[in-house]
Amino acid sequence: MIPLVSGLALLVLLIGLAVRREHPDVHIAFMLTAFGLDLALLGWIEVTRHPMARALAPTAPSVWLHAALSLAVVTGYLTMIGLGQRLWNGRPLSRSVHRHIGTLFLALRCVDWVTTFWV
């Protein structure tokens, strides 16, 4: 179930990316929805599987990799929301930074989804 919900959030991100130019307001809604899905999943995982305790105990490197990627993804969401808000408020100089960090964020999010199958 976890890879399915995580994959759904990734799909919502990709749809949001696809509509960004023609419908910026829809882009924002999709991106915030993806963030909400990922945060809800993260909360559910924390309550039911206790991943922090698992990551702090002796464990496989794949668990460490997935934990690091997941932390980077949450940080990426917060960064992208901040940059997107600056764009929405009329600061076009943020567009280039938003685009470049967004590319890195999407790559991290894709790799994070792949690692959900390993843990």
C-alpha positions in Angstrom: 0.0 0.0 0.0 2.8 2.4 0.8 4.3 2.3 -2.7 0.8 2.8 -4.2 0.0 5.9 -2.2 3.6 7.2 -2.8 3.2 6.5 -6.5 -0.2 8.4 -6.5 1.5 11.4 -4.9 4.2 11.2 -7.6 1.6 11.0 -10.3 -0.1 14.1 -8.9 3.2 15.9 -9.0 3.8 14.9 -12.6 0.3 16.1 -13.6 0.9 19.4 -11.8 4.2 19.7 -13.7 2.4 19.1 -17.0 -0.2 21.9 -16.4 2.2 24.5 -15.0 2.3 26.8 -18.0 -1.3 26.8 -19.1 -2.9 26.7 -15.7 -0.7 28.0 -12.9 -3.5 27.9 -10.3 -4.2 24.2 -11.1 -0.4 23.6 -10.9 -0.4 25.0 -7.4 -3.4 22.9 -6.4 -1.8 19.7 -7.7 1.5 20.3 -6.1 0.0 21.1 -2.7 -2.2 18.0 -3.0 0.9 15.9 -3.7 2.6 17.4 -0.6 -0.5 16.7 1.5 -0.6 13.1 0.3 3.1 12.6 1.1 2.8 14.2 4.5 -0.3 12.1 5.3 1.6 9.0 4.2 4.6 10.0 6.3 2.5 10.5 9.3 0.7 7.2 8.8 4.1 5.4 8.4 5.5 7.1 11.5 2.5 6.0 13.6 2.3 2.4 12.3 5.8 1.4 11.4 8.0 3.6 13.6 10.7 4.3 10.9 12.8 6.6 13.1 13.4 3.8 15.6 14.2 1.5 12.8 16.6 3.9 11.1 18.4 4.5 14.4 18.9 0.8 15.1 21.5 -1.2 13.1 19.8 -1.6 9.8 20.5 -2.2 6.1 22.0 0.7 4.0 18.9 0.8 1.9 16.9 1.9 4.9 19.4 4.7 5.5 19.2 5.7 1.9 15.5 5.8 1.8 15.3 7.8 5.1 17.8 10.3 3.7 15.9 10.7 0.5 12.6 11.1 2.3 14.1 13.8 4.4 15.4 15.5 1.3 12.0 15.2 -0.3 10.2 16.9 2.6 12.9 19.7 2.6 12.4 20.0 -1.2 8.6 20.4 -0.8 9.1 23.2 1.7 11.7 24.9 -0.5 9.5 24.6 -3.6 6.4 25.9 -1.8 8.5 28.9 -0.6 9.9 29.6 -4.1 6.5 29.1 -5.7 4.9 31.5 -3.2 7.5 34.1 -4.2 6.7 33.6 -7.9 3.0 33.9 -7.2 3.6 37.1 -5.3 5.3 38.6 -8.4 9.0 37.9 -7.9 9.9 36.5 -11.4 13.6 36.3 -10.5 12.6 33.2 -8.4 11.5 31.4 -11.6 14.9 30.1 -12.6 15.7 28.9 -9.1 12.3 27.3 -8.8 12.8 25.5 -12.1 16.3 24.2 -11.2 15.5 23.1 -7.7 12.2 21.7 -9.0 14.2 19.5 -11.4 16.4 18.2 -8.6 13.4 17.8 -6.3 11.5 15.7 -8.9 14.5 13.5 -9.5 14.8 13.0 -5.7 11.1 12.2 -5.4 11.3 9.6 -8.2 14.3 7.9 -6.6 12.6 8.0 -3.2 9.6 6.3 -4.7 11.8 3.5 -6.1 13.4 3.0 -2.7 10.0 2.4 -1.1 10.1 -1.0 -2.6 13.4 -1.7 -0.8 12.4 -1.0 2.8 
